Amino acid sequence: MREVEILIIGGGAAGTTAAETYRVGGGQGDVVIVSDEAHQLYSRVLLPHAAKGKISPEKAFLKNEAWYAEKRIELMRGRSVLRVDYKRSIATLDGDEEISYKKLLIAVGGKPRAWQMSGADHADVLQLQTYEDAIKLRERLVPDMRMAIVGSGFIAIEFAAACVEKGVKATLINRGPHFWTSALGEKIGHAVQAALEAKGVEVRNGAKVAAVEVEGGISGVTLSTGETVPCNLVGVGIGIETPMEPFGDLRGTQGLLADAYLKASHENVWVAGDCAEYDDEVVGFRRVVGNWANAIAQGRHVGQALLGRHEKFVLLTGYSTAVFPGASLLFLGESRMLPEAQRYERVLEDGKKIVEFRTLGGRVIGATLLNAVDQRAAAAALITSGVSVAGRESDLADPHVPLDGF
């Protein structure tokens, strides 16, 4: 059986950053990354640009073989981990190959949620998660095609932007009452939808796909109402899920369990990136954060932990999108709409500039900013300070009340 000092499961941003941080910090042990992808590290942030033809696909790659060799990091590509025995410190790979580790990082990211739909396995039902997805979308998006986009969120916006760029007619099919219901309040949701529609994207709210119509190629999608939306392509963006099966008792509600240090309950095991369900001390509860910047930051943090540094991971997470003119979104802290949380929308310019706050237990846990980057510092301070807004929540929605007055 092979024995290694550092074993990293997942070759994406978190895993590769952890390996690099360990090496740059003077770590001398052997480092092995097991990745189920066939490639070196590439930027998922750049994939939409490659799909739209704004950059060559090769520009999405962030590392090459020479880099891994120089850093003495072994990348096992196209391999999957079947299970981990934490008591014996052994990971079993496909083919029943076993690797014994002294320290383990699990950074498997997220996989697109399976679309359980008749016709969903057709070649022209597309996703946008991997390098191969971007290449396929780049090849299939040609003028005069039509695409039905299933879901609303970041991937749906990227599909829509690619369609606009390539002259493809797009119809976005959203199950909720307004665009991106799970993350946006009504006012911001309507404003973002208006920006999409201004670019020629049709948005259908309160709609659900019942079937993909296939007659050789795709001819359309049928909605639950019986109506058929004509299309040649279907883009699916219905969220991601954490691969949990190989990791036993680390399974959480949304991800793999870790504490505020990104440490798992087993000795010498850490979790980082989109798969980590960790204790976020900034917002005050356990959650999963799925974005590129957070994955980099958590990878860097665990890389330091592999060197012996023992500190909590404390960071106000934030991510943004500015795909469409007039619809620049910035998310700070908790971006989901939790059932027990409350929303307060501060309209600075009707339909154009809005700040939406989320509160829980008398404190601000998150903010969504539409075209309001100048409000970032004040909104971030409300979240990170933990200041009580109990009894004054309605003031968050009043643009005449200064945010620095809480």
Buried (B, 14 or more C-beta within 10 A) or exposed (E): EEEBBBBBBBBBBBBBBBBBBBBEBEBEEBBBBBBBBEBBBBBBEBBBBBBBEEBEBEEBBEBEEEBBEEBEBBBBEEBBBEEBEBEEBBBBBEEEBBBBBBBBBBBBBBBBBEBEBEBBEBEBBBBBBBBEBBBBBBEBBEEEBBBBBBBBBBBBBBBBBBBBBBEBBBBBBBBBEBBBBEBBBBBBBBBBBBBBEEBEBBBBBEBEBBBBBBEEEBBBBBBEEEEBBEBBBBBBBBBBEBBBEBBEEBBBEBBBBBBBBBBBEBEBBBBBBBBBBBBBEBBBEBBBBBBBBBBBBBBBBBBBBBBEEEEBBEBBBBBBBEBBEBBBBBBBBBBBBEEEBEBBBBBBEEBBBBBBBBBBEEBBBBBBBBBBEEBBEBBBBBBBEBBEBEEBBEBBBEEEEEBEEB
